[in-house]
Amino acid sequence: MSRILVTGGAGRLGRSVVAGLAEAGHDVVSADRDAVPAGTFPAGVQQETADLLAPGEAFRLLERTAPDAVIHLAAIAVPFSAPEDVIFSTNTRLAFAVVSAATELGIGKIVTASSPTVLGYGSPAGWLPESFPVDEDTTPRPWNAYALSKLIAEQTVQMFAAAQGGRIRYAAFRPCYVISPEEWDGAPTQQGHTVRERLADPALSAPALFNYVDARDVADFLDVLLRNMDTIPNGETFFVGAADALATEPLATLLPRFVPGSAGLAAGLSGTSPAFSIAKAQRLLGWEPKRTWRTELAGDALVGAATGPAAASSATGSQETK
């Protein structure tokens, strides 16, 4: 069992990460500006309130709580939800404050959250990757402050890894569009639509290239990552997503409708194949996501429509990975 501090533990993703790590047997500390109501987390989870942008606060918090590992989730989590300079300043300062303080204190494992948006999809100037599915080798081309701040968070852990060698272990992860447990039951997702609405209208999921991940699978990934950080290369970045796309049609059909010029690149995304490869996490960590929209919406009319005879015949294509 490890003692793990999670910044941003009161957030949408943070709540599931804190709960999942606690249920996996870890001693978990949730740090956020505001505490969540009693009973939200499993028994034994410690809550700390802190403004991590205040000078020295990250160091004081980590010194006081003395974790074995830090998972940094705290950030302005939605692009364009604040002025661009505020998003950039807040997210980059938070990442540097937490990672540098944890390094100075000699905390052995430090993980920061990034975002798939670092790749630059959705750019008003147009965007195409080198190939589909995209993976960790796809060239990042951020076009807004949020995406750039997340790329800098990745580079922050890589910088410290380069300076520390193997003394401290670092990693970054890019969680796909997070769906929390209550959102499967009909609560609005981050953009205000329900999961069923995003499935029924492809235009709602297209801006994220139909990527998604169950928040509990992210918690499982982080548990596996922490257990394996001593045996993988230092400073690695991982995509963390579902094994399929948030769509009832193959992406080979859908992507060309929403990403101009992508028909040839997306031709191999048959069946349920997603646009984002998780092969690296599978290969280096042995991690596999357990949940898909088909398992979580079992019995829903959309599931039946997507798994009928026609859909079944189109789902025979395997996921292309690198």
Buried (B, 14 or more C-beta within 10 A) or exposed (E): EBBBBBBBBBBBBBBBBBBBBBBBEBBBBBBBEEBBEEEBBEEEBBBBEBEBBEEEBBBEBBEEBEBBBBBBBBBBBEBEEBEBEEBBBBBBBBBBBBBBBBBEBEBBBBBBBBBBBBBBBBBEEEBBBEBBBBBBEBEBBBBBBBBBBBBBBBBBBBBBBEEBEEEBBBBBBBBBBBBBBEBBEEEEBBEEBBBBBBBBEBEBBBEBBBBBBBBBBBBBBBBBBBBBBEEBEBBBBBBBBBBBBBBBBBBBBBBBEBBEEBEEBBEBBBBBBBBBBBBBBBEBBEBEBEBBBBEBBEEBEBBEEBBEEEBEEBBEBEBBEE
